[in-house]
Amino acid sequence: MDFADKIRDLAVNLPKQLAHIQTEEATKNALIMPFITALGYNVFNPAEVTPELHADIGLKKGEKVDYAILREGKPIILFERAFPNSLIVLDRLARQEEASGVGSGC
């Protein structure tokens, strides 16, 4: 199965899975880890994919990101997860907007 087929398969299954995803952990297992795998990375190899990496990047200064894809020990792609329709997502977005000055008249 090539890359396009893997992504297509994930997209086809997504609507069936969303109704059953109620937690961040379920989001990780059903959506994020399969997506990272489809990109060609081994989610079980911490030299490639590191969960809860202290990222000190952009709006995440002093915080951890949920996943980082690494190349030569350095993060190249960062993932932040939350389950669908979550107030946590809204809270996270509000904190990010506050941190960046968006919506505050700055």
N, C-alpha and C positions, 0 to 999 in steps of 0.2 A: 504494500500500500504506500503510495507516494504522499508527499506533504499535502497536496490539495485534497486528496481522498480522506486523509485523517481529519483535516479541518472541516470538510463537508460532513463527515460522520459525526463530529462533535456538534455541529450546527443542527443536524437533523434530530439528534437526541436531546438537545437542549430543552425544547418545549415540554417534552415528556418528563424531564427531571425537575424542572423549576417548581412544580407543585409539591414536590417532596423535600425540597431544600428549605430547612427551617433554622439552621444554625450556621455559624461561620465555619465550623469543622466540616459540615456537610458540603458547603460551598467548596472548600479546599479539596475534598475527596472526589466530588462529582464534576467539578468544573476546572479548577485551577491546575491541579496536578495533571489531569489528562491533557490540558492545553500545553503545559510546559513540556510534557512528554511528546506531544505532536510536533513541537518545535525542534525535537531531536535531543533533548537533554534528559539525563537520568536523575529523576527526582529523589532517588535514594543514594546518590553520590554527593556528599557535602562539599566536595571539591568543585562540583558543577552547579549544584542548586543548594543554597543555604537558607533554611528557614530562620525567621526572626533575626535577621542581620541588623546590627546597629549601623545605620546608614548615614547619619549626619550629612544629608544631601537635601538641598532645596527646602521645602516645607517640612521635611522630616528631621530637622536638626535636633539632636538629642533624643530621637525616638528610633524604634526598630521598624523595619519594613517586614511584611509577612514572609516574602521570599525574595531572594536575589539570585539571578543567574550570574555565575562568575566566569571570567576568562582570565587565565594567568593570575588567579587569586583576587582579581578586582571585579566589583559588580559592574555588569554591562546592561542588565535589565532588572528593574525592581517591580515587585507585585505587592499590592495592598488588597486584602480580601475582606468582604463582608457579605452576609447573606442577603438575597434580594429583598427589596421593600423594607429595609431595616432603618429604624431610627438611628442606629449606630452610624450608618452611612451618612445620614443627614448631620449628625453631631460631628462626625469626622470632617465633613465638608465645611461645616460652620467653623470648626477650629482652624482648618486650612485657610479659609477666607480671612478669618481674623488675623492669623499669622502673616498673611501676605498683604493685608490692608485692603482687600477687595470688599466693596460694599460699605466701607467705613468713611468714605469721603476723602481718603488719602490720595 
